[in-house]
Amino acid sequence: MIIADFGLSKSLNNSSKSVTSKVYGIWEYADPQYLQSPFTYKRNKSSDIYSLGVLYWALSSGVPPFRALKAIHAIKGNREIPIEGTPVDFKNLYEAAWNGKPSSRPDIEEICKKLENMQLEPVYKDLFKGLRLEYSSFENKTEIGKGRFGVMYKAYSKDENQIVALKTLYDCDENSLFNLVSKVKHTVKHDNVIEFFGITQDSETKTYCMVFQYANRGDLRCYLNDYFPNLDWSTKIRMAREISSGIKCLHSVNIVHRNLHDKNILVHDKDRMIITDFGLSESSDNSIASTIYEKWEYSDPQYLQSPREYKWDKYSDIYSLGVLFWELSSGVPPFRALNAVHVIKGNRENPIEGTPDNFKNLYCAAWKDKLDSRPDIKEICKKLDNIQLDLFCKEMFEKNTFGQEFEYTSFENMAEIGKGGFGVIYSAYSKDVNQIVAMKTLDHNDENSLDDFIREVKSITKVNHDNIIQFFGITQDYKADTYYMILQYAKSGDLEHYLNENFSELDWSTKIRMAKEISSGIDCLHNANIVHRDLHDKNILVHDGRMIISDFGLSLSLDNVALSITSRVYGRCEYSDPLYLPKPHEYKWGKHSDIYSLGVLFWELSSGVAPFKALKNRVTRMSIHLIRGNRETPIKGTPVDFKNLYDDAWGGDPNNRPDIREICKKLEYIRLEQYQSY
């Protein structure tokens, strides 16, 4: 806040001018004694105190004062009504300030002291609610480094049941703590942004600590020093994508990091990049700062030239990102042979031999001198996705295992037919394959779509089966800078649609055959150690009456044990293992997960309708219903052996569910000519 307009101010040293013949100001903020006798009223410091009281009420309400009152009401002692939720101490303070008797009003020193003691305690209580952790709950504290605000420790947290990082905040009062916590608490939770657990205070030293996720592989600088020779280009681009994804998250909530460098990028577990240290971050609305930052190598040259006048915005981070990309390509810190003057004059690091041209072009665009010539973070993320996909496709086609690269112009009569897990799906005639195919595009607005796209290709090319969708290859629309996966086209649509249209014509022999075909496809996947993780009636397609399993974007290779637990939320509630629903981030995926979904699909084959239709738009209630052990009611006429089979498949204990081989075997033994119905 900045006070302005001193045209009516006066020095109290000149007592002869404390009474005036002139009428001043806006009456709503004027002392009632002045309103009553403006020409005899003697102005003094208490006059300002009254105005301050009215301003405090305006701060609490957000509206101008006395809109429904007149000056006469204020003279008679009427004031505005306190706003609900106002801290009691703040209400008492402004009521004292606008007291009708000037002698009863507090002076400005008393007001400042009360505001200081108040210290926004109700606001802090709300902000820190659920975040205060007992200092005694941390064990085995070990120093791991020094940060901008103090020493960093790692410790075991009994509350979080994991190792965490403690960031000490020396000389940090509650106001500074409030500002720091505000920055990290309201950042969107993201896999590539450091997770904030809470705050704690050492009861002996009164030192505050912020509690963060612990990154067990150190910072990017140390990681590159140790592992750079082992990193291929696919890994480096993936690292660039993850850093950019974290920045995209920050920029989406209008936060500019302002201090991006190789010590503020941490590495955790399977080489996951995590952005940290928000001590200098600001809303992009607060763009001019007086602080001079230390890591000049990553700072915008315009900032280096005029640090006190430089206006920070999202493109400041983009410059830093460009330097980090070069560092990923080289493995060494930037500008070791240059100084800040060289960078201000437009000099940059030389590209490293072997760097993909499209990656070199991207970081050169990011570190341009002119802010408006730099790409924004969305454009960077899209280009990195395509670079990653370029490398993946090149490797796949060089191995010449499955599929081919198609010319985009070879497809005719493209028509949108639906939306998949990571993009729009089209049908088109392929001259190369000489049949209608499905073209599944990549949606760059979903940051998981590229990983899902690659995961689907990897999974689908490991198997070859009549009940698993056929993969033909990949094509790229260079104009739109978009990739398409080319897949088998299923002309009868998905299972939900097929049952809606044809259920009345299906006898039990056909339903059991459909169950056998779906199970046979799952058997092929499980035999290849792949878990689908997203089995439901939209991901089972029908072609000439044949069941085809599709959409492997969420599939998991059990050969990679580390990925069996994930931070992402998968699938549709009604087909999901009830053990997954209460704690999706802790659930360990396995073949038993698919078996549960298969049980639900079998019931759907028996009924012709989607499961739990009555709870379709009430996901929370449906989850509770399933967690409590409730399932769909068997359909009259269902063969008992088939009912018993899906009852076993959707059982609550994964250890008691049959495996896919047992299911296939039992389906073969169902004899419809002599079955007992439910």
C-alpha positions in Angstrom: 0.0 0.0 0.0 1.2 3.5 -0.9 -0.3 6.7 0.6 -0.7 9.5 -1.9 -2.3 13.0 -2.4 -0.9 15.3 0.3 -2.7 18.3 -1.1 -4.8 18.7 2.1 -2.1 17.7 4.6 -0.8 20.1 7.1 2.0 20.3 9.7 0.8 20.3 13.3 3.8 22.5 14.1 1.7 25.4 12.6 -1.1 25.4 15.1 -2.8 28.5 13.7 -3.8 26.5 10.6 -5.5 23.6 12.4 -8.8 25.4 12.0 -9.9 26.2 8.5 -12.7 27.7 6.5 -12.4 25.1 3.8 -14.5 21.9 3.6 -12.3 18.8 2.9 -12.4 15.3 1.7 -14.9 12.5 1.2 -17.4 12.7 4.1 -17.6 9.0 4.6 -14.0 9.0 5.9 -14.3 12.2 7.8 -14.5 12.6 11.6 -18.2 13.0 12.6 -17.2 16.0 14.7 -15.8 17.6 11.6 -19.0 16.8 9.7 -21.0 18.5 12.4 -18.9 21.7 12.6 -16.5 21.8 9.6 -15.5 25.5 10.1 -14.7 25.2 13.8 -13.3 21.7 13.8 -9.7 21.5 14.9 -7.9 18.8 12.8 -5.2 16.6 14.5 -3.8 13.1 14.4 -7.0 11.6 15.7 -8.7 12.8 12.5 -6.6 10.4 10.5 -7.2 7.6 13.0 -11.0 7.9 12.3 -10.4 7.7 8.6 -8.1 4.7 9.2 -10.9 2.9 11.0 -13.2 3.4 8.1 -10.5 2.1 5.7 -10.1 -1.0 7.8 -13.8 -1.7 7.6 -13.6 -1.2 3.8 -10.7 -3.7 3.7 -12.8 -6.2 5.6 -15.8 -5.8 3.3 -14.4 -5.0 -0.1 -17.0 -2.2 -0.7 -17.1 1.5 -0.1 -18.4 2.6 3.4 -21.8 4.1 4.3 -23.5 3.4 1.0 -26.8 3.1 2.8 -26.2 5.9 5.3 -25.9 9.6 5.2 -23.5 12.0 7.0 -26.2 12.7 9.7 -26.2 9.0 10.6 -22.4 9.1 11.2 -22.8 12.2 13.3 -25.4 10.4 15.4 -23.0 7.6 16.1 -24.1 5.1 13.5 -21.3 3.0 11.8 -21.1 0.2 9.3 -22.0 -3.3 10.5 -19.0 -5.7 10.9 -18.5 -8.3 8.2 -19.0 -11.9 9.1 -15.7 -13.7 9.4 -13.7 -10.6 10.4 -11.1 -11.5 13.0 -12.4 -10.2 16.4 -9.2 -8.3 17.2 -9.3 -6.5 13.8 -13.0 -5.6 14.3 -12.3 -4.2 17.8 -9.4 -2.2 16.5 -11.3 -0.4 13.8 -14.3 0.2 16.1 -11.9 1.8 18.6 -10.4 3.9 15.7 -13.8 5.3 14.6 -15.0 6.0 18.1 -17.1 9.2 18.3 -14.7 10.7 20.9 -11.3 11.6 19.5 -9.7 11.2 22.9 -10.9 7.5 23.1 -9.2 6.6 19.8 -5.9 4.8 19.9 -2.8 6.6 18.5 -1.0 5.3 15.5 1.8 3.6 17.5 -0.9 1.6 19.4 -2.6 0.6 16.2 0.7 -0.6 14.6 1.5 -2.6 17.7 -1.9 -4.2 17.8 -1.7 -5.1 14.1 1.8 -6.5 14.7 0.6 -8.6 17.6 -2.5 -9.7 15.7 -0.1 -10.9 12.9 -2.9 -12.1 10.8 -3.3 -15.1 13.2 -6.7 -16.2 11.9 -5.3 -16.1 8.3 -2.2 -18.1 9.5 -4.5 -20.6 11.2 -6.4 -21.2 8.0 -3.3 -21.4 5.9 -1.4 -23.7 8.2 -4.5 -25.8 8.9 -3.5 -29.5 8.6 0.1 -28.5 7.9 1.6 -28.3 11.3 3.7 -31.4 12.1 5.2 -32.2 15.5 9.0 -31.7 15.5 9.4 -34.8 17.6 7.9 -36.9 14.9 11.1 -36.6 12.8 13.8 -39.2 13.4 17.4 -39.7 12.2 17.9 -36.1 11.1 21.0 -35.8 8.8 22.4 -32.6 7.2 22.4 -32.9 3.4 23.2 -29.3 2.3 22.6 -25.6 2.6 19.9 -23.6 0.9 19.1 -20.0 0.5 17.3 -19.8 3.9 19.3 -22.3 6.0 20.5 -25.8 6.4 18.7 -28.7 4.6 18.2 -32.0 6.4 16.8 -35.4 5.6 14.8 -37.2 8.2 12.3 -40.0 8.7 8.8 -38.7 9.2 6.5 -40.9 11.3 3.5 -38.9 10.0 4.3 -39.3 6.3 5.9 -42.8 6.8 8.8 -41.9 4.5 12.1 -40.0 4.4 11.5 -36.2 3.9 13.5 -33.1 3.5 13.5 -30.4 6.2 14.3 -26.9 5.0 15.3 -24.7 8.0 14.3 -21.1 7.9 16.6 -19.0 10.0 15.6 -15.5 10.9 12.1 -16.2 9.5 9.2 -14.5 11.2 5.6 -15.7 10.8 5.0 -13.1 8.1 7.9 -14.4 6.0 6.7 -18.0 6.7 3.2 -17.1 5.6 4.6 -15.8 2.2 6.7 -18.9 1.6 4.0 -21.3 2.6 1.5 -19.5 0.3 3.7 -20.0 -2.7 4.1 -23.7 -2.3 0.7 -24.6 -0.8 -1.3 -23.3 -3.6 0.9 -24.8 -6.4 -0.9 -27.5 -8.2 0.2 -30.9 -7.2 2.3 -32.3 -9.9 4.8 -35.2 -10.4 7.5 -32.8 -11.5 7.0 -30.1 -8.8 8.3 -30.7 -5.3 5.6 -32.0 -2.9 5.0 -29.9 0.2 4.0 -31.8 3.4 3.8 -29.0 6.0 5.7 -27.0 8.5 7.3 -27.8 11.9 9.0 -25.8 14.6 11.9 -26.7 16.8 10.5 -26.1 20.3 13.9 -25.3 21.7 15.4 -23.0 19.1 12.0 -21.8 17.8 13.4 -22.3 14.2 10.8 -23.1 11.6 11.2 -25.8 9.0 9.3 -26.5 5.9 8.8 -30.2 5.2 9.2 -31.3 1.6 9.5 -34.5 -0.5 13.0 -35.9 -0.4 14.7 -36.4 -3.7 17.0 -39.4 -3.3 19.3 -38.8 -6.2 20.3 -35.2 -5.5 20.2 -32.2 -7.8 20.6 -32.1 -11.6 24.1 -30.9 -11.4 25.3 -33.8 -9.3 23.2 -36.2 -11.3 24.8 -35.2 -14.6 28.2 -35.3 -13.1 27.6 -39.0 -12.0 25.5 -40.4 -14.8 25.9 -38.3 -18.0 27.9 -40.9 -20.0 25.0 -43.4 -19.5 22.3 -41.1 -20.8 21.0 -41.7 -24.3 19.1 -39.0 -26.2 15.7 -40.5 -25.4 16.5 -40.1 -21.7 17.7 -36.6 -22.1 14.6 -35.5 -24.0 12.4 -37.2 -21.4 14.3 -35.2 -18.7 13.7 -32.0 -20.7 10.0 -32.9 -21.0 9.6 -33.5 -17.3 11.3 -30.2 -16.3 9.1 -28.4 -18.9 6.0 -30.2 -17.6 6.7 -28.8 -14.1 7.2 -25.3 -15.5 3.9 -25.6 -17.4 2.2 -26.5 -14.1 3.6 -23.4 -12.5 2.8 -21.1 -15.4 -0.8 -22.5 -15.5 -1.4 -21.0 -12.0 0.4 -17.8 -13.0 3.6 -18.5 -11.0 7.0 -17.5 -12.5 9.9 -19.4 -10.8 12.6 -16.8 -11.5 15.4 -19.0 -10.2 15.6 -22.0 -12.5 19.1 -23.6 -12.5 20.7 -27.0 -12.1 20.7 -26.9 -8.3 16.9 -26.2 -8.2 16.1 -29.3 -10.3 16.1 -32.4 -8.2 16.2 -36.0 -9.3 14.1 -38.7 -7.6 13.7 -42.5 -7.9 13.7 -43.6 -11.6 15.4 -40.3 -12.7 12.2 -38.2 -12.4 12.9 -34.5 -12.6 11.4 -32.3 -9.8 11.4 -28.5 -9.7 12.1 -27.1 -6.2 13.0 -23.9 -4.3 10.2 -21.4 -4.7 11.8 -18.9 -2.4 12.1 -16.3 -5.3 9.0 -17.3 -7.2 6.2 -14.8 -7.6 2.9 -14.3 -9.3 3.5 -12.9 -12.8 1.5 -9.9 -11.6 4.4 -9.0 -9.2 6.9 -8.6 -12.0 9.6 -6.1 -10.9 11.9 -7.1 -8.0 14.7 -5.4 -6.2 16.6 -8.7 -5.5 19.7 -9.5 -7.5 20.0 -13.3 -8.1 23.2 -15.3 -7.9 23.1 -17.8 -10.8 23.6 -15.3 -13.7 24.3 -18.1 -16.2 20.6 -19.0 -16.3 19.3 -15.4 -16.1 17.7 -13.5 -19.0 20.4 -11.1 -20.6 18.0 -8.2 -20.3 17.9 -8.8 -16.5 21.7 -8.9 -16.4 21.8 -5.6 -18.1 19.2 -3.8 -15.9 18.4 -6.0 -12.9 16.6 -3.3 -10.9 14.3 -2.4 -13.8 13.8 -5.8 -15.3 10.2 -6.9 -15.6 9.9 -10.7 -14.8 7.4 -12.8 -16.6 6.9 -16.3 -17.9 9.4 -15.8 -20.7 12.1 -15.2 -18.1 11.7 -18.9 -17.1 11.8 -19.9 -20.8 15.3 -18.4 -21.2 16.5 -20.4 -18.1 14.9 -23.5 -19.6 16.8 -23.0 -22.8 20.1 -22.9 -20.9 19.1 -26.1 -18.9 18.3 -27.8 -22.2 21.8 -27.0 -23.5 23.2 -28.4 -20.2 21.3 -31.6 -20.7 22.9 -31.9 -24.1 26.4 -31.3 -22.8 26.5 -32.6 -19.3 28.4 -29.6 -18.0 27.5 -26.3 -16.5 26.8 -23.4 -18.9 29.1 -20.5 -19.8 32.2 -21.7 -18.0 34.3 -19.8 -20.7 32.1 -16.8 -20.9 31.1 -14.0 -18.5 27.8 -12.1 -18.2 29.0 -9.3 -20.6 29.4 -11.9 -23.4 25.8 -13.1 -22.8 24.4 -9.6 -22.8 26.1 -9.1 -26.2 24.3 -12.1 -27.6 26.9 -14.9 -27.2 25.6 -18.3 -26.2 27.1 -21.8 -25.8 28.0 -23.7 -28.9 25.7 -26.7 -29.8 27.1 -30.1 -28.8 27.9 -32.5 -31.7 25.2 -35.2 -32.0 22.4 -33.0 -30.6 19.2 -33.6 -32.5 18.5 -30.6 -34.8 15.0 -30.1 -33.5 16.2 -30.0 -29.9 19.0 -27.6 -30.7 16.6 -25.3 -32.6 14.2 -25.4 -29.6 16.8 -24.3 -27.0 18.2 -21.7 -29.4 14.7 -20.3 -29.7 14.2 -20.4 -25.9 17.4 -18.4 -25.1 16.8 -15.6 -27.7 17.4 -12.1 -26.6 13.9 -10.8 -27.4 11.3 -12.1 -25.0 8.5 -12.0 -27.6 10.6 -14.2 -29.9 10.8 -17.1 -27.4 8.2 -19.9 -27.5 5.8 -20.2 -24.6 5.8 -23.3 -22.4 2.9 -25.0 -24.2 4.8 -24.8 -27.5 7.9 -26.1 -25.9 6.0 -29.1 -24.4 4.5 -29.9 -27.8 7.8 -29.8 -29.6 9.5 -31.9 -27.0 6.7 -34.5 -27.3 7.3 -34.7 -31.0 11.1 -34.9 -30.6 10.6 -37.8 -28.1 8.2 -39.5 -30.5 10.6 -39.0 -33.4 13.4 -40.8 -31.5 11.0 -43.6 -30.4 9.7 -44.2 -34.0 13.2 -44.1 -35.4 14.4 -46.8 -33.0 11.3 -48.9 -33.6 11.5 -48.8 -37.4 15.2 -49.5 -37.3 14.6 -52.7 -35.4 11.9 -53.4 -38.0 9.8 -55.4 -35.5 6.2 -54.4 -36.0 4.5 -51.9 -38.1 5.7 -49.4 -40.7 5.9 -45.7 -41.3 3.1 -44.5 -43.6 2.9 -41.3 -45.7 0.1 -39.2 -44.3 -1.1 -38.4 -47.8 -1.8 -42.1 -48.4 -4.9 -42.0 -46.3 -8.3 -41.0 -47.8 -11.7 -40.1 -46.6 -10.7 -39.3 -43.0 -13.7 -39.1 -40.6 -13.9 -38.6 -36.9 -15.4 -41.6 -35.1 -14.7 -40.9 -31.4 -12.2 -40.0 -28.7 -9.7 -42.3 -27.1 -7.6 -42.1 -24.0 -5.1 -39.6 -25.5 -6.7 -38.1 -28.6 -9.3 -38.2 -31.4 -9.8 -41.3 -33.4 -10.6 -41.3 -37.1 -11.5 -43.8 -39.7 -9.8 -43.6 -43.1 -9.0 -45.8 -46.1 -5.4 -46.8 -46.4 -4.0 -47.4 -49.9 -1.0 -49.2 -48.4 -3.0 -51.7 -46.4 -5.9 -51.7 -48.8 -8.6 -51.5 -46.2 -10.3 -49.1 -43.8 -8.1 -48.4 -40.7 -8.4 -46.5 -37.4 -6.1 -43.4 -36.9 -5.5 -42.5 -33.3 -4.0 -39.0 -32.8 -1.9 -37.6 -30.0 -3.5 -34.9 -27.9 -0.7 -32.5 -26.8 -3.0 -30.7 -24.3 -2.8 -33.8 -22.1 0.7 -34.1 -20.7 0.3 -37.8 -20.2 -0.8 -38.5 -23.7 2.7 -39.0 -25.2 3.7 -41.6 -22.5 0.3 -43.3 -23.1 0.9 -43.3 -26.9 4.3 -44.8 -26.6 3.2 -47.3 -23.9 0.3 -48.5 -26.2 2.7 -49.0 -29.1 5.2 -50.9 -26.9 2.5 -53.2 -25.4 0.6 -53.8 -28.7 3.8 -54.7 -30.6 4.7 -57.4 -28.0 1.6 -59.5 -28.8 -0.1 -60.9 -31.8 -3.5 -62.3 -31.3 -6.9 -62.4 -33.0 -8.6 -60.8 -30.0 -6.1 -58.0 -29.6 -6.3 -55.0 -31.9 -3.8 -55.1 -34.8 -1.2 -52.4 -35.1 -0.2 -51.4 -38.6 2.3 -48.5 -37.9 2.6 -44.7 -37.5 2.2 -41.6 -39.7 2.9 -37.9 -39.2 1.0 -34.9 -40.4 3.9 -32.5 -40.8 1.7 -29.5 -41.4 -0.2 -30.0 -38.1 2.9 -31.4 -36.4 0.8 -34.4 -35.2 1.4 -38.1 -35.1 -1.2 -40.9 -35.7 -1.2 -44.5 -34.6 -2.6 -46.7 -37.4 -4.8 -49.5 -36.0 -7.3 -52.1 -37.1 -10.8 -50.7 -37.7 -13.6 -52.5 -35.8 -16.7 -51.8 -37.8 -19.3 -52.8 -35.1 -18.0 -50.2 -32.6 -17.4 -51.0 -28.9 -19.0 -53.6 -26.7 -21.4 -51.1 -25.0 -22.8 -50.0 -28.3 -22.9 -53.6 -29.6 -24.9 -54.9 -26.6 -27.3 -51.9 -26.9 -28.0 -52.7 -30.5 -27.9 -56.5 -30.5 -28.4 -58.0 -27.1 -31.9 -59.3 -27.7 -30.5 -61.5 -30.5 -27.7 -63.0 -28.5 -28.2 -66.5 -27.1 -26.1 -67.9 -24.3 -23.9 -69.8 -26.7 -22.9 -66.5 -28.3 -22.4 -64.7 -24.9 -20.1 -67.5 -23.7 -18.2 -67.3 -26.9 -17.7 -63.5 -26.4 -16.5 -64.1 -22.9 -14.0 -66.8 -24.2 -12.7 -64.3 -26.8 -12.1 -61.5 -24.3 -10.5 -63.9 -21.9 -8.3 -65.4 -24.7 -7.0 -61.8 -25.4 -6.3 -61.2 -21.7 -4.5 -64.6 -21.6 -2.2 -63.4 -24.4 -1.5 -60.2 -22.5 -0.8 -61.8 -19.2 1.4 -64.4 -20.8 3.5 -61.5 -22.1 3.5 -60.1 -18.5 1.3 -57.1 -19.5 -1.6 -55.8 -17.4 -4.2 -53.8 -19.3 -5.4 -51.7 -16.3 -8.3 -50.1 -18.1 -10.6 -53.0 -19.2 -14.2 -51.8 -19.7 -17.0 -51.9 -22.3 -15.6 -49.0 -24.4 -12.2 -50.7 -24.7 -13.6 -54.0 -26.1 -14.3 -53.5 -29.8 -16.4 -55.8 -32.0 -15.5 -56.7 -35.6 -17.6 -59.1 -37.5 -18.9 -60.4 -34.2 -15.3 -61.0 -32.9 -14.2 -59.4 -29.6 -11.1 -57.3 -29.8 -9.3 -55.8 -26.8 -8.0 -52.2 -27.5 -6.6 -49.1 -25.9 -3.4 -50.0 -24.2 -2.5 -46.4 -23.2 -2.6 -47.3 -19.5 -1.2 -50.8 -19.8 1.7 -51.9 -17.6 4.6 -54.3 -18.2 5.1 -56.2 -15.0 8.8 -56.6 -16.1 9.1 -53.0 -14.7 8.2 -53.6 -11.1 8.8 -50.0 -10.1 5.8 -48.9 -12.1 3.3 -51.3 -10.4 2.6 -48.4 -8.0 1.8 -45.1 -9.6 0.6 -41.6 -8.8 -1.9 -41.5 -11.6 -5.6 -42.4 -11.3 -6.7 -45.0 -13.8 -9.8 -46.5 -15.3 -13.5 -46.4 -14.7 -14.8 -46.8 -11.1 -17.4 -49.5 -11.9 -14.7 -51.8 -13.4 -11.9 -51.1 -10.9 -10.8 -53.4 -8.1 -12.4 -52.1 -4.9 -9.0 -52.2 -3.2 -7.8 -49.6 -5.7 -10.6 -47.1 -5.0 -9.8 -45.9 -1.4 -6.0 -45.5 -2.0 -5.3 -45.3 -5.8 -1.8 -43.9 -5.2 -0.8 -46.8 -3.0 -2.5 -49.6 -4.9 -0.2 -52.2 -6.4 -1.3 -53.2 -9.9 -1.1 -56.9 -11.0 -2.9 -59.4 -13.1 -5.6 -59.7 -10.4 -6.6 -56.2 -11.3 -7.6 -57.2 -14.8 -9.4 -60.3 -13.5 -11.7 -58.1 -11.4 -12.6 -56.0 -14.5 -13.2 -59.2 -16.4 -15.7 -60.4 -13.8 -17.7 -57.1 -14.3 -17.6 -57.5 -18.1 -18.9 -61.1 -17.7 -21.9 -59.8 -15.7 -22.4 -57.1 -18.4 -22.5 -59.9 -21.1 -25.2 -61.6 -19.0 -27.3 -58.5 -18.6 -26.8 -56.4 -21.7 -26.4 -53.2 -19.7 -23.5 -51.3 -18.2 -22.9 -52.1 -14.5 -24.3 -49.8 -11.8 -26.2 -47.6 -14.2 -28.2 -46.1 -11.2 -24.9 -44.7 -9.8 -23.3 -43.7 -13.1 -22.9 -40.0 -12.2 -22.3 -40.6 -8.5 -18.7 -41.8 -8.5 -18.1 -41.3 -4.7 -21.3 -43.2 -3.8 -20.4 -46.0 -6.2 -16.9 -46.3 -4.8 -18.3 -46.6 -1.2 -20.9 -49.2 -2.5 -18.1 -51.3 -4.0 -15.6 -51.0 -1.2 -18.4 -52.3 1.2 -18.5 -55.5 -0.9 -21.6 -54.8 -3.0 -21.8 -56.2 -6.5 -24.4 -56.3 -9.3 -27.4 -58.7 -8.9 -27.1 -61.9 -11.0 -29.5 -61.9 -14.0 -32.2 -64.6 -14.0 -31.4 -67.3 -16.5 -27.6 -67.0 -16.2 -25.8 -70.4 -16.2 -24.8 -71.2 -12.7 -21.2 -72.0 -13.7 -20.9 -68.7 -15.5 -22.3 -66.8 -12.5 -20.0 -68.6 -10.1 -17.1 -67.8 -12.4 -17.7 -64.0 -12.4 -18.4 -64.1 -8.7 -15.0 -65.6 -8.1 -13.4 -63.0 -10.5 -14.8 -60.0 -8.8 -14.2 -61.3 -5.3 -12.8 -58.8 -2.7 -9.6 -60.7 -1.9 -7.2 -60.6 -5.0 -5.5 -63.8 -3.7 -8.7 -65.8 -4.1 -9.4 -64.7 -7.6 -8.8 -67.2 -10.4 -6.0 -66.5 -12.8 -6.7 -66.1 -16.5 -5.8 -69.7 -17.4 -8.3 -71.0 -14.9 -11.0 -68.7 -16.3 -10.3 -69.8 -19.9 -10.4 -73.5 -18.8 -13.7 -73.1 -16.9 -15.3 -71.3 -19.8 -14.5 -74.3 -22.0 -16.3 -76.6 -19.5 -19.6 -74.7 -19.4 -22.0 -77.1 -21.2 -25.1 -75.1 -22.3 -27.1 -78.1 -23.4 -27.4 -79.3 -19.8 -26.7 -76.1 -17.7 -28.5 -75.1 -14.6 -29.6 -71.5 -14.6 -29.6 -69.1 -11.8 
